[in-house]
Amino acid sequence: MTRTDRSQKPKLFRSRYSFTALLLIYGLTGYSQSVPAPPSAPNSAAQSTIVVHTELVVLPVRVTDGSGTVVSGLTREQFRVYEDNRLQRITSFEEEDVPVTVGLVVDHSRSMGLKLAEVSAAISAFAKSGNPQDEMFVVNFNDSVWLQLAGGKPFTSDAGEIEKGVGAVSTGGQTALYDGIVEGLHHLQLGRWSKKALLIVSDGGDNASRHTYSDVLALARRSQAVIYSIGLVSELTAEANPGLLRRLCKDTGGIAFFPEAGDSVVDISTQIARDLREQYTIGFAPEKKNTGESFRKIQVKVSVPGRGGIRVRTRSGYLAAVDERSPAQPQKGAP
């Protein structure tokens, strides 16, 4: 178990992640990413930046009809992808269930005490419902944040290990939700699969983080992970702000669930796992040159003759950025 000591500057919060990779929301099997860890720098808001070179954008796209039924069997020619209202040429297209790297970000604050057993069962159900090649990790948090897997492994495909990672720690302390999400987004980049997602399970807002919601949203847009959440909120949860989770999930192409009394958290987690597997994967090379950090708005349209009420869900866009190099740090090979 690697715990972030709140009395020191956590390694997570003073690390600057910079990698040269495909800009991927959901990638294709066979792509991989390499994430070097540069030397530490003084802590600042800018240190929570994942810098990405834009070469290929890959979108997870889920298509349903008016009754909510998944529309399968579509072809590349039935899709249109727009970036900032400009039609893009689709360069890759898949309808296959590809493996995913998943981070499970689980609240262990004091108020989660009576809910943790159900959450652990839900996480286990999620892990068992995924692709057998999925790799997963657990981020536990209260007023501290730590990665937890047996033997200190960074990832596992064993649902039993995931369940133990969630249930091995007692509850207590406050809620550093944003810090937990930041940890999860950073660790996702170390995974072997280009398709990446976070599942957040929490019962409240945030009352202990160093990061802000704006930090989290910007980082999520840079990392290109899709985010799902299960918000176990109630009227008694003073810090709860469901709107924040809804926006974070919507902007990244995921869904925020807020179960009511009698709803099964296990069923919801299984639904999220199924949602990840019932998607088209569409890639395109952006025409716009990457001259600086900017948000690129994405829209996907689908033509399905004879079926009404077609709905398409994907990311609202992505935050593209160029590699930032100081004049005193020439590129490799330069004199």
Secondary structure per residue as TSV (DSSP state, phi and psi in degrees):
chain	resnum	aa	ss	phi	psi
A	1	M	-	360.0	130.0
A	2	T	E	-110.5	110.6
A	3	R	E	-103.2	141.9
A	4	T	-	-87.6	113.9
A	5	D	-	-78.2	117.7
A	6	R	T	-70.3	-13.5
A	7	S	T	-83.4	-10.6
A	8	Q	S	-119.8	169.0
A	9	K	-	-75.1	110.9
A	10	P	-	-63.7	144.5
A	11	K	T	-58.5	-36.9
A	12	L	G	-59.4	-44.2
A	13	F	G	-84.5	-8.0
A	14	R	G	-117.4	14.1
A	15	S	-	-94.9	143.3
A	16	R	-	-110.7	111.9
A	17	Y	E	-90.5	121.2
A	18	S	E	-135.2	123.0
A	19	F	-	-139.9	148.7
A	20	T	-	-102.2	111.3
A	21	A	-	-155.1	174.0
A	22	L	-	-68.3	139.7
A	23	L	-	-79.0	107.1
A	24	L	B	-125.6	129.0
A	25	I	S	-87.8	-55.5
A	26	Y	S	-130.4	124.8
A	27	G	-	-99.3	180.0
A	28	L	-	-103.8	149.0
A	29	T	T	-55.8	132.6
A	30	G	T	108.4	-20.6
A	31	Y	-	-81.8	149.4
A	32	S	-	-141.5	164.5
A	33	Q	-	-127.5	148.7
A	34	S	-	-122.0	126.7
A	35	V	-	-121.9	94.7
A	36	P	-	-70.3	152.8
A	37	A	-	-113.1	98.1
A	38	P	-	-67.4	167.6
A	39	P	-	-59.2	155.1
A	40	S	-	-66.6	152.7
A	41	A	-	-132.6	163.5
A	42	P	-	-55.9	146.7
A	43	N	-	-66.7	132.7
A	44	S	-	-160.8	166.8
A	45	A	G	-61.3	-31.0
A	46	A	G	-68.8	-18.7
A	47	Q	G	-71.9	-12.2
A	48	S	G	-93.9	36.9
A	49	T	-	-107.8	130.2
A	50	I	E	-102.5	114.8
A	51	V	E	-94.5	130.7
A	52	V	-	-128.5	136.2
A	53	H	-	-87.6	132.2
A	54	T	-	-89.5	108.6
A	55	E	S	-120.8	-38.6
A	56	L	-	-147.5	130.5
A	57	V	E	-105.8	126.9
A	58	V	E	-119.9	122.7
A	59	L	E	-107.3	135.9
A	60	P	E	-85.2	127.2
A	61	V	E	-129.1	123.0
A	62	R	E	-112.4	129.4
A	63	V	E	-118.4	127.8
A	64	T	E	-131.3	159.9
A	65	D	-	-97.5	-171.5
A	66	G	T	-62.1	-22.8
A	67	S	T	-93.9	1.2
A	68	G	S	88.4	4.9
A	69	T	-	-78.5	135.7
A	70	V	B	-65.3	133.1
A	71	V	-	-96.4	110.3
A	72	S	-	-107.5	172.0
A	73	G	-	79.3	12.2
A	74	L	-	-77.1	158.1
A	75	T	-	-109.6	166.0
A	76	R	G	-54.5	-39.7
A	77	E	G	-66.0	-16.6
A	78	Q	G	-87.5	-3.3
A	79	F	E	-107.9	145.1
A	80	R	E	-129.7	129.8
A	81	V	E	-116.0	131.1
A	82	Y	E	-122.3	134.5
A	83	E	E	-116.3	119.4
A	84	D	T	49.5	45.5
A	85	N	T	68.5	10.7
A	86	R	E	-106.7	125.8
A	87	L	E	-63.5	133.8
A	88	Q	E	-110.9	152.5
A	89	R	-	-86.0	123.1
A	90	I	E	-74.2	123.2
A	91	T	E	-104.5	-16.8
A	92	S	E	-148.2	149.1
A	93	F	E	-153.2	128.7
A	94	E	E	-142.9	149.5
A	95	E	-	-121.5	20.3
A	96	E	S	-91.0	157.8
A	97	D	-	-84.0	101.8
A	98	V	-	-99.6	152.9
A	99	P	-	-62.9	157.6
A	100	V	-	-136.0	145.8
A	101	T	E	-93.3	122.4
A	102	V	E	-123.9	131.4
A	103	G	E	-104.9	130.6
A	104	L	E	-106.9	107.7
A	105	V	E	-101.6	108.6
A	106	V	E	-120.5	126.8
A	107	D	E	-72.0	125.6
A	108	H	-	-120.8	27.8
A	109	S	S	-69.9	169.7
A	110	R	G	-55.9	-38.7
A	111	S	G	-71.9	-7.8
A	112	M	G	-89.1	1.5
A	113	G	T	-51.5	-48.5
A	114	L	T	-81.7	-8.6
A	115	K	T	-104.4	-10.7
A	116	L	H	-65.7	-36.3
A	117	A	H	-62.7	-43.0
A	118	E	H	-67.1	-39.4
A	119	V	H	-63.7	-42.2
A	120	S	H	-60.4	-41.2
A	121	A	H	-66.0	-38.1
A	122	A	H	-66.2	-41.6
A	123	I	H	-63.9	-40.4
A	124	S	H	-62.9	-41.7
A	125	A	H	-64.0	-39.4
A	126	F	H	-61.1	-46.8
A	127	A	H	-63.1	-36.3
A	128	K	H	-76.8	-18.7
A	129	S	H	-92.5	-5.1
A	130	G	S	-86.2	-173.9
A	131	N	-	-68.5	136.3
A	132	P	T	-57.8	-22.4
A	133	Q	T	-91.9	0.7
A	134	D	-	-57.5	145.6
A	135	E	E	-117.4	138.0
A	136	M	E	-132.6	161.4
A	137	F	E	-150.5	162.6
A	138	V	E	-118.1	130.6
A	139	V	E	-112.4	112.0
A	140	N	E	-94.3	146.3
A	141	F	E	-151.1	147.4
A	142	N	S	-132.9	-107.1
A	143	D	S	-93.5	2.5
A	144	S	S	-122.8	169.0
A	145	V	E	-132.5	133.6
A	146	W	E	-153.3	148.5
A	147	L	E	-84.2	140.2
A	148	Q	-	-142.6	111.1
A	149	L	-	-144.2	153.3
A	150	A	G	-58.9	133.2
A	151	G	G	72.4	10.7
A	152	G	G	71.8	17.8
A	153	K	-	-67.6	142.7
A	154	P	S	-74.1	-28.7
A	155	F	-	-147.1	161.1
A	156	T	B	-151.5	155.7
A	157	S	-	-109.3	6.5
A	158	D	-	-92.7	113.6
A	159	A	H	-61.5	-33.7
A	160	G	H	-64.2	-39.1
A	161	E	H	-67.0	-36.2
A	162	I	H	-64.6	-44.8
A	163	E	H	-62.2	-41.6
A	164	K	H	-65.0	-37.4
A	165	G	H	-62.7	-33.0
A	166	V	H	-79.6	-41.4
A	167	G	H	-88.5	-3.8
A	168	A	T	-78.1	-10.2
A	169	V	S	-119.0	136.6
A	170	S	-	-77.6	166.6
A	171	T	-	-94.0	155.9
A	172	G	-	164.6	159.6
A	173	G	S	85.2	-172.0
A	174	Q	-	-93.6	-162.7
A	175	T	-	-123.6	105.4
A	176	A	-	-99.8	64.7
A	177	L	H	-61.0	-48.1
A	178	Y	H	-63.9	-40.1
A	179	D	H	-62.8	-37.5
A	180	G	H	-64.7	-39.8
A	181	I	H	-66.6	-41.7
A	182	V	H	-59.9	-44.4
A	183	E	H	-58.4	-44.9
A	184	G	H	-63.6	-42.3
A	185	L	H	-63.8	-40.0
A	186	H	H	-66.8	-44.9
A	187	H	H	-67.8	-29.8
A	188	L	H	-54.5	-35.8
A	189	Q	T	-68.0	-13.7
A	190	L	T	-87.5	-5.8
A	191	G	S	-75.0	161.0
A	192	R	S	-82.3	-24.0
A	193	W	-	-95.8	143.9
A	194	S	S	-77.1	-25.9
A	195	K	-	-79.4	120.9
A	196	K	E	-134.8	145.4
A	197	A	E	-151.5	155.3
A	198	L	E	-119.7	142.0
A	199	L	E	-119.7	117.4
A	200	I	E	-104.1	129.8
A	201	V	E	-124.5	115.8
A	202	S	E	-152.6	158.3
A	203	D	S	-110.6	8.8
A	204	G	S	-159.5	-170.0
A	205	G	-	-84.6	-132.3
A	206	D	-	-138.1	131.3
A	207	N	S	-137.7	16.3
A	208	A	S	-147.1	3.4
A	209	S	-	-81.6	153.4
A	210	R	S	-84.7	-28.8
A	211	H	S	-87.2	159.6
A	212	T	-	-106.3	170.3
A	213	Y	H	-63.1	-37.5
A	214	S	H	-60.8	-39.5
A	215	D	H	-59.7	-45.1
A	216	V	H	-65.3	-45.1
A	217	L	H	-64.0	-43.6
A	218	A	H	-63.7	-41.5
A	219	L	H	-66.2	-39.6
A	220	A	H	-62.9	-38.6
A	221	R	H	-68.6	-32.0
A	222	R	H	-76.0	-40.8
A	223	S	H	-74.1	-25.5
A	224	Q	T	70.8	18.1
A	225	A	-	-77.4	145.0
A	226	V	E	-89.9	139.3
A	227	I	E	-120.2	132.3
A	228	Y	E	-116.8	156.0
A	229	S	E	-146.1	149.5
A	230	I	E	-120.0	105.4
A	231	G	E	-95.1	109.6
A	232	L	-	-92.2	60.0
A	233	V	-	-93.6	161.2
A	234	S	-	-148.3	170.6
A	235	E	T	-64.4	-18.8
A	236	L	T	-85.7	-7.7
A	237	T	-	-87.6	98.8
A	238	A	T	-62.2	-37.4
A	239	E	T	-88.1	-2.9
A	240	A	-	-61.6	137.5
A	241	N	-	-143.0	80.2
A	242	P	H	-57.2	-29.2
A	243	G	H	-59.3	-33.6
A	244	L	H	-65.9	-44.8
A	245	L	H	-66.8	-38.8
A	246	R	H	-59.5	-45.6
A	247	R	H	-67.0	-42.9
A	248	L	H	-60.5	-43.9
A	249	C	H	-69.3	-44.0
A	250	K	H	-62.5	-43.4
A	251	D	H	-64.8	-26.8
A	252	T	H	-101.4	1.6
A	253	G	T	92.9	7.8
A	254	G	-	-100.7	-162.1
A	255	I	-	-136.8	141.9
A	256	A	E	-103.6	125.7
A	257	F	E	-108.6	139.1
A	258	F	-	-130.9	84.4
A	259	P	-	-62.6	142.4
A	260	E	-	-97.6	175.7
A	261	A	T	-57.3	129.1
A	262	G	T	95.8	-17.4
A	263	D	-	-73.2	145.6
A	264	S	-	-93.7	119.0
A	265	V	H	-66.8	-31.8
A	266	V	H	-62.9	-44.3
A	267	D	H	-63.3	-38.8
A	268	I	H	-65.4	-43.2
A	269	S	H	-65.0	-35.9
A	270	T	H	-66.3	-37.5
A	271	Q	H	-63.7	-38.6
A	272	I	H	-65.1	-43.3
A	273	A	H	-60.3	-40.4
A	274	R	H	-67.6	-38.6
A	275	D	H	-58.6	-40.9
A	276	L	H	-63.9	-29.2
A	277	R	H	-91.7	-11.7
A	278	E	S	-107.7	57.1
A	279	Q	-	-133.5	149.3
A	280	Y	E	-84.6	151.5
A	281	T	E	-119.9	113.8
A	282	I	E	-120.7	130.0
A	283	G	E	-118.5	146.1
A	284	F	E	-148.3	153.7
A	285	A	-	-99.2	115.6
A	286	P	-	-60.3	138.8
A	287	E	S	-79.9	-32.7
A	288	K	S	-68.7	130.2
A	289	K	-	-68.8	144.6
A	290	N	-	-91.1	85.2
A	291	T	-	-95.2	-1.9
A	292	G	S	172.6	168.9
A	293	E	-	-65.0	130.0
A	294	S	E	-157.8	152.1
A	295	F	E	-90.5	125.5
A	296	R	E	-104.6	118.9
A	297	K	E	-79.5	134.0
A	298	I	E	-114.8	138.7
A	299	Q	E	-139.3	133.9
A	300	V	E	-120.9	128.7
A	301	K	E	-117.8	145.3
A	302	V	E	-129.3	135.4
A	303	S	-	-104.2	115.2
A	304	V	-	-129.6	85.3
A	305	P	T	-57.6	136.8
A	306	G	T	87.8	-6.4
A	307	R	-	-124.9	121.6
A	308	G	-	-93.7	166.5
A	309	G	S	67.2	28.9
A	310	I	-	-65.4	132.3
A	311	R	E	-122.8	137.8
A	312	V	E	-121.4	129.3
A	313	R	E	-120.8	126.8
A	314	T	-	-155.1	-169.6
A	315	R	-	-68.3	152.4
A	316	S	S	-77.7	-17.8
A	317	G	E	163.6	-168.2
A	318	Y	E	-148.5	157.6
A	319	L	E	-101.2	104.7
A	320	A	E	-86.2	148.6
A	321	A	-	-149.2	153.1
A	322	V	-	-100.1	159.7
A	323	D	-	-65.2	130.0
A	324	E	-	-93.7	117.8
A	325	R	-	-124.2	132.1
A	326	S	-	-75.9	146.6
A	327	P	T	-55.4	-25.0
A	328	A	T	-83.9	-1.5
A	329	Q	S	-125.5	81.5
A	330	P	-	-66.2	160.9
A	331	Q	-	-65.1	155.1
A	332	K	T	-58.1	129.7
A	333	G	T	96.0	-12.2
A	334	A	-	-77.2	151.1
A	335	P	-	-71.9	360.0
